């Protein structure tokens, strides 16, 4: 595949941090717990805004206000999720290299992050009088599909 990327994965495999996680009976499960908790919080924040855009929840609250209100939680959960995900990766980078579900997850994660922080953010930060509900429903549907795919592919990593 990509020799330079493979060399990076080999280097990650040799790090003392990765070795410590592999050698510990409790580090991997502890890190994964934080990863899944952060995923749950982030998923809840994404779901709250997307359901609002779909007109299925919190309909009394304007989308812009709701998006602004959950943004701190979304960003904090994303930071914990990415950091814990990095440590999970360090524990088995060469296993990830050969794991198709890992690459699918990374592709969907990149797409979901780009979509969330460009198109979805642009739409939810607009003045409420300028929002077009049909466009908002489309954005919400795409967002839900992308983030669901990240979760499903992530779960698939352990089974691949």
C-alpha positions as CSV (number, residue, x, y, z in Angstrom):
1,X,0.0,0.0,0.0
2,X,2.0,3.1,1.0
3,X,5.5,2.3,2.1
4,X,6.0,5.5,4.1
5,X,2.7,5.0,6.0
6,X,3.6,1.4,6.7
7,X,7.0,2.5,8.1
8,X,5.0,4.9,10.4
9,X,2.9,2.1,11.6
10,X,6.0,0.0,12.3
11,X,7.5,2.9,14.3
12,X,4.2,3.2,16.3
13,X,4.3,-0.5,17.0
14,X,7.8,-0.1,18.6
15,X,6.9,2.9,20.8
16,X,7.2,2.4,24.6
17,X,3.6,3.7,24.9
18,X,2.2,1.1,22.6
19,X,4.2,-1.6,24.3
20,X,3.0,-0.5,27.7
21,X,-0.6,-0.6,26.6
22,X,-0.1,-4.1,25.1
23,X,1.7,-5.4,28.2
24,X,-0.9,-4.1,30.7
25,X,-4.0,-6.0,31.6
26,X,-6.0,-2.9,32.3
27,X,-4.7,-0.1,30.1
28,X,-6.4,-1.1,26.9
29,X,-9.9,-1.6,28.5
30,X,-9.5,1.7,30.5
31,X,-8.6,3.6,27.3
32,X,-11.4,2.0,25.4
33,X,-13.9,2.9,28.1
34,X,-12.9,6.6,27.7
35,X,-13.1,6.2,24.0
36,X,-16.6,4.8,24.1
37,X,-17.9,7.3,26.7
38,X,-16.6,10.1,24.5
39,X,-18.2,8.6,21.5
40,X,-21.5,8.4,23.4
41,X,-21.4,12.1,24.4
42,X,-20.3,13.2,21.0
43,X,-23.0,11.0,19.4
44,X,-25.6,12.5,21.7
45,X,-24.6,16.0,20.7
46,X,-24.6,15.2,17.0
47,X,-27.9,13.4,17.4
48,X,-29.6,16.3,19.3
49,X,-28.8,18.8,16.5
50,X,-29.5,16.4,13.7
51,X,-32.9,15.4,15.1
52,X,-33.7,19.1,15.5
53,X,-32.8,19.6,11.8
54,X,-35.1,16.7,10.9
55,X,-37.9,18.3,12.9
56,X,-38.0,15.3,15.3
57,X,-36.9,16.8,18.6
58,X,-36.3,20.0,20.5
59,X,-38.4,21.9,17.9
60,X,-39.0,24.9,20.2
61,X,-35.2,25.6,20.2
62,X,-33.7,27.3,17.1
63,X,-31.1,25.1,15.4
64,X,-28.4,27.8,15.7
65,X,-28.9,28.1,19.5
66,X,-29.0,24.3,20.0
67,X,-25.8,23.9,17.9
68,X,-24.1,26.6,19.8
69,X,-25.2,25.1,23.2
70,X,-23.8,21.7,22.5
71,X,-20.6,22.8,20.7
72,X,-18.5,22.8,23.9
73,X,-19.6,19.2,24.7
74,X,-19.1,18.1,21.1
75,X,-15.6,19.5,20.9
76,X,-14.5,18.1,24.3
77,X,-15.9,14.7,23.5
78,X,-14.2,14.8,20.1
79,X,-10.9,15.6,21.7
80,X,-11.2,12.7,24.2
81,X,-12.3,10.4,21.4
82,X,-9.4,11.3,19.1
83,X,-6.8,11.1,21.9
84,X,-8.1,7.8,23.3
85,X,-8.4,6.5,19.7
86,X,-4.8,7.4,19.1
87,X,-3.7,5.4,22.2
88,X,-5.9,2.4,21.1
89,X,-4.2,2.6,17.7
90,X,-0.7,2.7,19.3
91,X,-1.5,-0.6,21.1
92,X,-1.9,-2.5,17.8
93,X,-0.9,-0.5,14.7
94,X,0.3,-3.4,12.6
95,X,-3.0,-5.2,13.3
96,X,-4.8,-2.0,12.1
97,X,-2.6,-1.9,9.0
98,X,-4.1,-5.2,7.8
99,X,-7.7,-4.5,9.1
100,X,-10.1,-3.4,6.4
101,X,-12.6,-2.1,9.0
102,X,-9.9,0.2,10.4
103,X,-9.4,1.8,7.0
104,X,-13.1,2.1,6.4
105,X,-13.5,3.7,9.8
106,X,-10.7,6.2,9.1
107,X,-12.2,7.1,5.7
108,X,-15.7,7.7,7.3
109,X,-14.2,9.5,10.2
110,X,-12.4,11.9,7.9
111,X,-15.5,12.4,5.9
112,X,-17.7,12.9,9.0
113,X,-15.3,15.4,10.5
114,X,-15.0,17.4,7.3
115,X,-18.8,17.4,6.8
116,X,-19.5,18.3,10.5
117,X,-17.1,21.2,10.6
118,X,-17.8,22.6,7.2
119,X,-21.2,22.1,5.7
120,X,-23.1,21.2,8.8
121,X,-21.5,23.9,10.9
122,X,-22.0,26.5,8.1
123,X,-25.7,25.6,8.0
124,X,-26.3,25.4,11.8
125,X,-24.6,28.7,12.4
126,X,-26.7,30.7,10.0
127,X,-29.4,33.1,11.0
128,X,-32.5,31.0,11.6
129,X,-34.5,33.1,9.2
130,X,-32.2,32.0,6.4
131,X,-32.5,28.2,7.0
132,X,-34.2,26.0,4.5
133,X,-35.8,23.1,6.3
134,X,-35.4,20.7,3.3
135,X,-31.7,21.4,3.1
136,X,-31.4,21.0,6.9
137,X,-33.0,17.6,6.7
138,X,-30.6,16.5,4.0
139,X,-27.7,17.8,6.0
140,X,-28.9,15.9,9.1
141,X,-29.4,12.7,7.1
142,X,-25.9,12.8,5.7
143,X,-24.5,13.6,9.1
144,X,-26.3,10.7,10.7
145,X,-25.2,8.3,8.0
146,X,-21.5,9.4,8.2
147,X,-21.3,9.1,12.0
148,X,-23.2,5.8,12.1
149,X,-20.8,4.4,9.5
150,X,-17.9,5.5,11.8
151,X,-19.4,3.6,14.7
152,X,-20.2,0.5,12.7
153,X,-16.8,0.3,11.1
154,X,-15.2,1.0,14.5
155,X,-17.1,-1.9,16.0
156,X,-16.0,-4.0,13.0
157,X,-12.3,-3.6,13.8
158,X,-12.5,-6.2,16.5
159,X,-14.1,-8.7,14.2
160,X,-12.0,-8.3,11.1
